[in-house]
Amino acid sequence: MAGKLFVIPTPIGNLEDITLRALRILKEVNFILAEDTRTTKFLLSHYQIQKPLFSFHKFNEHQKVLQLVSQISLGESVGLVSDAGTPSISDPGFLLVRSCVENQIEVECLPGATAFVPALVVSGFPSDKFCFEGFLPQKKGRNKRLSELSQETRTMIFYESPYRILKTLQQFAEFFGEERKVSVSKEISKIYERTFRDTLKNLILQLPNENLKGEFVVVVEGKK
C-alpha cells in the first residue's frame, strides 16, 4: 500500500487552535517530521500523543527529501509540522511536498492556523485580493523588490522579526510613502496579542515605546 504525506498546521500561539482532525492524524501517522522537535514535543505532550519524532528543517531538508520519499513510497504515512502555522508557508515543507507530487505520492494538507489570515482580516484593508510576500530578502534583492512593490495596488502582507520591524517600517516609508496606511499585528493568538493601525510615519514613532517581542505580521494597503 502506498504511503501518504500529511501537512498538518499547528497552533501559532494558543494550543487550543488545532483541529480535532489534526490531532487524529497526528495519532495515526507512522512518524512525525518537526521543524524543532522540542517545540513539537511540547504540543504532543499537551495532547498526550506519543509518536516517533524526527527533525526536518531548512538546514537538513535537502539531505532528507529522497530518503523520506522512499519511505513514504513503501507505505509509511508521515505527518509534517512546523513550529507554528502551516508548513511551507515561510517554513520548511515545499521541497518535500514537491518531491512527493513528482513521485505520484498523495499529499493531503489539512486546513488550520496560519498567521497572515487573522492579521489581514483585522487590518481593515481589502482582503478580496492581496499579495503575500512573507519574509523579504534581508540584503540582496531587497531594495529591488520594495521598488517593485511600491506600485502594487493589492493589500500586501509581510512577516518580520522583532529585531528588524522598525527598520522594515522605515524602508516601507521610504519606498511606499510616509502616509501609506499600515496594520502591524504581533503575538497573534497569544496573551499579549495586539494590532497597531496608522500611517507608516506615525507607527514608526509609536512602536519604539512598545514591547517589541514575538513575531510580527505587517499588512500594508495597496497603492491607490
Backbone as numpy.savetxt, mean C-alpha at the origin, in Angstrom:
# Nx Ny Nz CAx CAy CAz Cx Cy Cz
-3.20 -32.19 -8.36 -4.04 -31.00 -8.36 -3.16 -29.76 -8.36
-3.51 -28.80 -9.23 -2.74 -27.57 -9.30 -2.95 -26.74 -8.04
-1.90 -26.03 -7.63 -1.99 -25.16 -6.47 -2.59 -23.82 -6.84
-2.52 -22.90 -5.89 -3.15 -21.60 -6.09 -2.46 -20.56 -5.22
-2.35 -19.36 -5.75 -1.81 -18.24 -4.98 -2.95 -17.35 -4.53
-3.03 -17.13 -3.23 -4.02 -16.22 -2.66 -3.32 -14.93 -2.22
-3.74 -13.80 -2.76 -3.24 -12.50 -2.35 -4.20 -11.97 -1.30
-3.69 -11.79 -0.08 -4.58 -11.55 1.07 -4.28 -10.20 1.72
-5.19 -9.24 1.63 -4.99 -7.96 2.32 -5.04 -8.14 3.83
-4.21 -7.38 4.52 -4.20 -7.41 5.98 -4.45 -6.00 6.52
-4.82 -5.88 7.80 -5.17 -4.56 8.35 -4.04 -3.54 8.20
-4.42 -2.29 7.93 -3.43 -1.22 7.84 -3.26 -0.52 9.19
-4.03 -0.94 10.17 -3.94 -0.34 11.50 -4.73 -1.18 12.49
-6.01 -0.96 12.54 -6.90 -1.70 13.44 -6.97 -3.17 13.02
-6.67 -4.07 13.95 -6.65 -5.50 13.62 -8.02 -6.05 13.26
-9.08 -5.31 13.53 -10.42 -5.76 13.16 -10.70 -5.56 11.67
-9.82 -4.82 10.99 -10.04 -4.52 9.57 -9.53 -5.66 8.69
-10.05 -6.85 8.91 -9.73 -8.01 8.09 -11.01 -8.80 7.90
-11.20 -9.36 6.72 -12.46 -10.04 6.43 -12.46 -11.46 7.01
-13.66 -11.98 7.21 -13.81 -13.36 7.67 -13.24 -14.33 6.64
-13.39 -13.98 5.37 -12.86 -14.82 4.30 -11.34 -14.86 4.35
-10.71 -13.71 4.60 -9.25 -13.67 4.69 -8.75 -14.56 5.82
-9.43 -14.52 6.95 -9.03 -15.37 8.08 -9.18 -16.84 7.74
-10.25 -17.19 7.04 -10.46 -18.58 6.64 -9.36 -19.06 5.70
-9.02 -18.23 4.71 -7.98 -18.62 3.75 -6.64 -18.77 4.45
-6.32 -17.87 5.36 -5.06 -17.96 6.10 -4.96 -19.28 6.86
-6.09 -19.79 7.31 -6.11 -21.07 8.03 -5.99 -22.26 7.09
-6.39 -22.08 5.83 -6.47 -23.21 4.90 -5.23 -23.41 4.03
-4.47 -22.33 3.76 -3.33 -22.47 2.86 -2.25 -23.34 3.48
-1.37 -23.88 2.60 -0.28 -24.71 3.10 0.77 -23.90 3.84
1.06 -22.71 3.32 1.98 -21.83 4.03 1.73 -20.39 3.61
2.35 -19.45 4.36 2.11 -18.02 4.16 3.44 -17.33 3.88
3.42 -16.45 2.88 4.57 -15.60 2.58 4.31 -14.22 3.17
5.28 -13.71 3.94 5.08 -12.45 4.65 6.22 -11.49 4.37
5.88 -10.22 4.23 6.90 -9.18 4.02 7.82 -9.10 5.23
7.24 -9.13 6.42 8.00 -9.16 7.68 7.32 -10.20 8.57
7.99 -11.30 8.80 7.37 -12.40 9.56 7.00 -11.98 10.97
7.72 -11.04 11.55 7.40 -10.59 12.90 6.05 -9.90 12.94
5.79 -9.05 11.95 4.51 -8.35 11.89 3.37 -9.34 11.66
3.57 -10.28 10.74 2.52 -11.24 10.42 2.30 -12.22 11.57
3.35 -12.58 12.28 3.18 -13.46 13.45 2.25 -12.83 14.48
2.37 -11.53 14.65 1.51 -10.83 15.60 0.05 -10.94 15.17
-0.20 -10.74 13.88 -1.57 -10.84 13.36 -2.10 -12.27 13.50
-1.30 -13.25 13.10 -1.75 -14.64 13.18 -1.99 -15.07 14.62
-1.13 -14.62 15.52 -1.30 -14.96 16.93 -2.59 -14.36 17.49
-2.90 -13.15 17.06 -4.13 -12.48 17.52 -5.36 -13.30 17.16
-5.32 -13.94 15.98 -6.47 -14.73 15.52 -6.24 -16.23 15.67
-5.22 -16.59 16.46 -4.94 -17.99 16.79 -4.80 -18.86 15.54
-4.01 -18.37 14.60 -3.74 -19.11 13.36 -2.30 -19.58 13.40
-2.10 -20.86 13.17 -0.76 -21.44 13.16 -0.48 -22.04 11.78
0.41 -21.41 11.06 0.78 -21.87 9.73 2.27 -21.62 9.50
2.93 -22.45 8.68 4.32 -22.16 8.32 4.42 -20.78 7.68
5.42 -20.02 8.09 5.55 -18.63 7.67 6.95 -18.40 7.12
7.02 -17.82 5.92 8.31 -17.58 5.27 8.39 -16.13 4.80
9.59 -15.57 4.86 9.77 -14.18 4.46 9.74 -14.04 2.94
9.11 -12.99 2.47 9.06 -12.68 1.04 8.97 -11.17 0.92
10.11 -10.55 0.60 10.17 -9.09 0.59 10.98 -8.61 -0.61
11.12 -7.30 -0.74 11.75 -6.74 -1.94 13.22 -7.12 -2.09
13.85 -7.60 -1.02 15.26 -7.95 -1.11 15.48 -9.41 -1.50
14.43 -10.24 -1.43 14.64 -11.66 -1.79 13.62 -12.18 -2.79
12.66 -11.35 -3.22 11.59 -11.86 -4.08 12.12 -12.37 -5.42
13.13 -11.70 -5.99 13.66 -12.16 -7.27 14.24 -13.57 -7.15
14.91 -13.86 -6.03 15.53 -15.16 -5.85 14.51 -16.26 -5.56
13.35 -15.90 -5.01 12.40 -16.91 -4.55 11.27 -17.22 -5.52
11.07 -16.37 -6.51 9.89 -16.50 -7.37 9.83 -17.86 -8.07
10.92 -18.28 -8.72 10.90 -19.54 -9.47 10.62 -20.74 -8.58
11.23 -20.75 -7.40 10.99 -21.84 -6.46 9.53 -21.88 -6.02
8.97 -20.72 -5.76 7.58 -20.66 -5.31 6.61 -21.08 -6.41
6.88 -20.64 -7.63 6.04 -21.04 -8.77 6.06 -22.56 -8.91
7.23 -23.17 -8.73 7.35 -24.62 -8.82 6.52 -25.30 -7.73
6.60 -24.78 -6.50 5.85 -25.37 -5.40 4.34 -25.27 -5.63
3.89 -24.12 -6.10 2.47 -23.94 -6.34 2.00 -24.84 -7.48
2.84 -25.01 -8.50 2.51 -25.87 -9.64 2.32 -27.33 -9.19
3.03 -27.71 -8.15 2.96 -29.08 -7.65 1.79 -29.29 -6.68
0.99 -28.23 -6.48 -0.22 -28.41 -5.68 -0.27 -27.65 -4.37
0.76 -26.88 -4.06 0.74 -26.11 -2.81 -0.18 -24.90 -2.95
-0.94 -24.62 -1.91 -1.72 -23.38 -1.86 -0.99 -22.40 -0.96
-0.82 -21.18 -1.46 0.05 -20.22 -0.78 -0.71 -18.92 -0.53
-0.56 -18.38 0.67 -1.13 -17.08 1.00 -0.03 -16.04 1.01
-0.23 -14.94 0.29 0.75 -13.85 0.23 0.20 -12.64 0.97
0.94 -12.16 1.97 0.52 -10.98 2.71 1.68 -9.99 2.78
1.35 -8.72 2.98 2.37 -7.71 3.25 2.19 -7.24 4.70
3.00 -6.30 5.12 2.89 -5.82 6.50 1.53 -5.19 6.77
0.99 -4.51 5.77 -0.30 -3.84 5.92 -0.88 -3.55 4.55
-2.17 -3.77 4.40 -2.82 -3.47 3.14 -2.75 -4.62 2.16
-2.87 -4.29 0.88 -2.94 -5.29 -0.18 -1.57 -5.49 -0.83
-1.05 -6.72 -0.86 0.24 -6.98 -1.51 0.26 -6.49 -2.95
1.41 -6.03 -3.37 1.73 -5.49 -4.70 1.30 -4.05 -4.89
0.50 -3.49 -3.96 0.19 -2.06 -4.00 1.26 -1.34 -3.18
2.32 -0.90 -3.83 3.50 -0.30 -3.17 4.12 -1.26 -2.15
3.92 -2.55 -2.37 4.49 -3.61 -1.54 4.89 -4.77 -2.45
5.73 -5.70 -1.94 6.10 -6.86 -2.75 4.87 -7.67 -3.17
4.98 -8.36 -4.29 3.89 -9.21 -4.74 3.74 -9.28 -6.25
4.04 -8.17 -6.92 3.84 -8.12 -8.37 4.61 -9.20 -9.11
5.88 -9.40 -8.77 6.70 -10.37 -9.48 6.14 -11.78 -9.37
5.68 -12.15 -8.18 5.14 -13.49 -7.98 3.82 -13.66 -8.72
2.96 -12.65 -8.64 1.69 -12.71 -9.35 1.92 -12.85 -10.85
2.82 -12.04 -11.39 3.10 -12.09 -12.82 3.63 -13.46 -13.24
4.53 -14.01 -12.44 5.09 -15.32 -12.77 4.04 -16.41 -12.71
3.14 -16.31 -11.76 2.05 -17.30 -11.67 1.14 -17.19 -12.89
0.81 -15.98 -13.27 -0.05 -15.78 -14.45 0.63 -16.34 -15.70
1.92 -16.08 -15.84 2.66 -16.56 -17.01 2.73 -18.08 -17.06
2.63 -18.72 -15.89 2.70 -20.17 -15.82 1.32 -20.81 -15.63
0.29 -20.07 -15.99 -1.10 -20.57 -15.92 -1.48 -21.08 -14.53
-0.95 -20.43 -13.51 -1.32 -20.76 -12.12 -2.41 -19.79 -11.68
-3.44 -20.32 -11.06 -4.56 -19.48 -10.65 -4.15 -18.54 -9.52
-4.53 -17.29 -9.67 -4.27 -16.27 -8.65 -5.61 -15.68 -8.22
-5.82 -15.63 -6.93 -7.04 -15.04 -6.40 -6.68 -13.93 -5.41
-7.14 -12.73 -5.69 -6.88 -11.60 -4.79 -8.14 -11.29 -4.02
-8.07 -11.36 -2.71 -9.22 -11.06 -1.88 -9.39 -9.55 -1.74
-10.60 -9.05 -1.66 -10.80 -7.63 -1.39 -10.47 -7.32 0.05
-10.03 -6.10 0.29 -9.69 -5.75 1.67 -8.99 -4.43 1.78
-8.32 -4.24 2.89 -7.75 -2.94 3.26 -6.67 -2.49 2.30
-6.71 -1.21 1.97 -5.62 -0.53 1.28 -5.71 0.94 1.65
-4.60 1.58 1.93 -4.61 2.89 2.58 -5.18 4.01 1.71
-4.97 3.94 0.38 -5.31 5.10 -0.42 -6.81 5.31 -0.60
-7.60 4.24 -0.48 -9.04 4.39 -0.70 -9.71 5.26 0.37
-9.55 4.98 1.67 -10.16 5.87 2.66 -9.62 7.29 2.59
-8.32 7.44 2.29 -7.74 8.79 2.19 -8.37 9.56 1.04
-8.60 8.89 -0.07 -9.24 9.53 -1.22 -10.67 9.93 -0.89
-11.41 9.04 -0.27 -12.82 9.30 0.03 -12.97 10.50 0.97
-12.15 10.55 2.04 -12.32 11.63 3.02 -11.70 12.95 2.56
-10.95 12.92 1.46 -10.33 14.16 0.99 -11.36 15.17 0.51
-12.48 14.68 0.01 -13.48 15.57 -0.55 -13.22 15.94 -2.00
-12.14 15.41 -2.58 -11.82 15.66 -3.98 -12.55 14.64 -4.86
-12.71 14.94 -6.14 -13.38 14.00 -7.04 -12.72 12.63 -7.00
-13.54 11.58 -6.84 -12.99 10.22 -6.73 -13.48 9.31 -7.84
-14.20 9.88 -8.82 -14.65 9.05 -9.94 -13.49 8.72 -10.87
-12.52 9.63 -10.96 -11.30 9.41 -11.73 -10.13 9.92 -10.90
-9.09 9.10 -10.79 -7.94 9.53 -10.00 -6.68 8.85 -10.52
-5.54 9.37 -10.08 -4.23 8.89 -10.50 -3.45 8.46 -9.26
-3.18 7.16 -9.13 -2.44 6.65 -7.98 -0.96 6.56 -8.32
-0.12 7.33 -7.61 1.31 7.38 -7.88 2.13 6.59 -6.87
1.55 6.25 -5.73 2.32 5.55 -4.71 3.49 6.40 -4.23
4.66 5.77 -4.03 5.86 6.50 -3.63 6.56 7.04 -4.87
6.81 8.33 -4.90 7.56 8.94 -5.99 9.03 8.51 -5.92
9.75 8.52 -7.04 11.19 8.26 -6.99 11.85 9.24 -6.03
12.77 8.76 -5.21 13.41 9.65 -4.24 14.39 10.61 -4.89
15.05 10.16 -5.96 16.05 11.02 -6.60 15.87 11.04 -8.11
16.42 10.06 -8.80 16.40 10.04 -10.26 14.97 9.99 -10.80
14.64 10.95 -11.64 13.33 10.98 -12.27 12.24 11.66 -11.47
12.54 12.10 -10.26 11.51 12.69 -9.40 11.00 14.01 -9.98
11.92 14.92 -10.30 11.49 16.23 -10.82 10.77 16.09 -12.16
11.23 15.17 -12.99 10.57 14.95 -14.28 9.15 14.49 -14.08
8.95 13.57 -13.14 7.60 13.06 -12.89 6.70 14.15 -12.31
7.23 14.95 -11.41 6.44 16.04 -10.84 6.07 17.06 -11.91
6.97 17.32 -12.83 6.69 18.24 -13.92 5.55 17.71 -14.79
5.57 16.41 -15.06 4.50 15.79 -15.84 3.16 15.85 -15.10
3.20 15.61 -13.80 1.97 15.59 -13.01 1.39 16.98 -12.79
2.19 18.01 -13.01 1.68 19.37 -12.81 0.52 19.68 -13.77
0.41 18.90 -14.85 -0.67 19.09 -15.82 -1.80 18.08 -15.64
-1.69 17.21 -14.64 -2.69 16.18 -14.40 -3.99 16.78 -13.88
-5.11 16.46 -14.54 -6.40 17.03 -14.14 -7.16 16.13 -13.18
-6.73 14.88 -13.06 -7.40 13.97 -12.12 -6.84 14.17 -10.70
-7.60 13.75 -9.72 -7.10 13.73 -8.34 -5.89 12.80 -8.27
-4.85 13.24 -7.57 -3.62 12.46 -7.48 -3.39 11.96 -6.06
-2.88 10.74 -5.94 -2.68 10.12 -4.64 -1.22 9.66 -4.52
-0.61 9.99 -3.38 0.80 9.64 -3.14 0.95 9.02 -1.76
1.92 8.14 -1.61 2.35 7.65 -0.31 3.63 8.39 0.08
3.79 8.66 1.37 5.03 9.29 1.82 5.32 8.92 3.27
6.60 8.91 3.61 7.04 8.61 4.97 7.02 9.88 5.81
7.01 9.74 7.14 7.02 10.93 8.00 8.31 11.74 7.88
9.38 11.11 7.40 10.67 11.78 7.31 10.77 12.69 6.08
9.90 12.44 5.09 9.99 13.22 3.86 8.72 14.00 3.55
7.72 13.94 4.43 6.42 14.52 4.11 6.52 16.03 3.87
7.23 16.76 4.71 7.32 18.20 4.54 8.06 18.59 3.26
9.16 17.90 3.01 9.91 18.18 1.79 9.07 17.90 0.55
8.30 16.82 0.61 7.44 16.48 -0.52 6.38 17.54 -0.75
5.75 18.01 0.31 4.74 19.06 0.16 5.36 20.34 -0.40
6.57 20.64 0.01 7.26 21.82 -0.53 7.52 21.67 -2.02
7.87 20.46 -2.43 8.08 20.21 -3.86 6.76 20.29 -4.63
5.70 19.79 -4.02 4.38 19.90 -4.66 4.02 21.36 -4.87
4.29 22.18 -3.86 3.98 23.61 -3.98 4.79 24.24 -5.12
6.01 23.79 -5.27 6.88 24.31 -6.34 6.35 23.95 -7.72
5.91 22.71 -7.87 5.49 22.23 -9.20 4.00 22.44 -9.47
3.16 22.36 -8.42 1.71 22.45 -8.62 1.15 23.83 -8.29
1.92 24.62 -7.54 1.43 25.93 -7.10 1.00 25.91 -5.65
1.31 26.97 -4.91 1.05 27.02 -3.47 -0.43 26.96 -3.13
-1.28 27.39 -4.04 -2.71 27.44 -3.75 -3.45 26.15 -4.11
-2.73 25.16 -4.61 -3.37 23.88 -4.93 -3.85 23.23 -3.63
-5.07 22.73 -3.63 -5.63 22.12 -2.43 -5.08 20.70 -2.25
-4.92 20.33 -0.99 -4.34 19.03 -0.67 -5.00 18.48 0.59
-5.06 17.16 0.67 -5.55 16.47 1.86 -4.49 15.47 2.30
-4.06 15.57 3.55 -2.99 14.71 4.07 -3.56 13.86 5.20
-3.55 12.54 5.02 -4.06 11.63 6.05 -2.90 10.83 6.65
-2.93 10.67 7.95 -1.90 9.87 8.62 -2.55 8.87 9.57
-1.83 7.78 9.83 -2.26 6.76 10.78 -3.68 6.26 10.49
-3.98 5.99 9.22 -5.33 5.58 8.84 -5.73 4.29 9.57
-6.91 4.33 10.17 -7.54 3.25 10.95 -6.87 2.99 12.30
-5.92 3.84 12.68 -5.26 3.70 13.98 -5.83 4.73 14.97
-5.38 4.66 16.20 -5.93 5.51 17.26 -5.75 6.99 16.94
-4.58 7.35 16.39 -4.29 8.76 16.15 -4.51 9.15 14.69
-5.44 8.50 14.04 -5.76 8.85 12.66 -6.21 10.31 12.58
-5.71 11.00 11.56 -6.09 12.39 11.38 -5.90 12.80 9.94
-6.75 13.69 9.46 -6.65 14.21 8.10 -6.60 15.73 8.14
-5.64 16.31 7.41 -5.48 17.76 7.30 -5.85 18.18 5.88
-6.69 19.19 5.76 -7.12 19.66 4.44 -6.90 21.16 4.35
-6.20 21.59 3.31 -5.96 23.03 3.12 -5.19 23.19 1.80
-4.70 24.39 1.57 -3.81 24.60 0.43 -2.42 24.09 0.80
-1.61 23.84 -0.20 -0.24 23.41 0.07 0.50 24.44 0.91
0.29 25.70 0.60 0.97 26.77 1.33 0.65 26.71 2.82
-0.62 26.57 3.15 -1.02 26.57 4.56 -0.61 25.30 5.29
-0.68 24.16 4.62 -0.31 22.91 5.29 1.19 22.84 5.56
1.99 23.42 4.69 3.44 23.46 4.92 3.75 24.23 6.20
2.94 25.23 6.51 3.13 25.99 7.74 2.55 25.27 8.95
1.50 24.50 8.74 0.79 23.86 9.85 1.45 22.57 10.33
1.88 21.72 9.41 2.33 20.38 9.77 3.55 20.34 10.70
4.49 21.28 10.62 5.62 21.21 11.56 5.19 21.24 13.02
3.99 21.72 13.30 3.50 21.77 14.68 2.77 20.49 15.08
2.68 19.52 14.17 1.98 18.26 14.44 2.98 17.15 14.73
2.44 16.04 15.25 3.24 14.86 15.53 3.37 14.06 14.23
4.50 14.19 13.57 4.67 13.58 12.25 5.20 12.16 12.37
4.32 11.25 12.77 4.67 9.84 12.87 3.71 9.03 12.01
4.13 7.83 11.65 3.28 6.95 10.86 3.37 7.25 9.38
2.70 6.42 8.60 2.71 6.60 7.14 1.67 7.64 6.73
1.97 8.35 5.65 1.09 9.41 5.17 0.55 9.08 3.78
-0.70 9.46 3.56 -1.29 9.41 2.23 -1.64 10.85 1.85
-1.08 11.32 0.75 -1.29 12.69 0.30 -2.20 12.68 -0.94
-3.31 13.38 -0.84 -4.25 13.46 -1.96 -4.28 14.91 -2.46
-3.94 15.10 -3.73 -3.84 16.45 -4.30 -4.91 16.62 -5.38
-5.59 17.76 -5.34 -6.58 17.99 -6.38 -5.90 18.16 -7.73
-6.60 17.78 -8.78 -6.05 17.91 -10.11 -6.07 19.35 -10.60
-5.33 19.59 -11.67 -5.29 20.94 -12.22 -6.64 21.28 -12.83
-7.12 22.46 -12.54 -8.41 22.90 -13.05 -8.26 23.51 -14.43
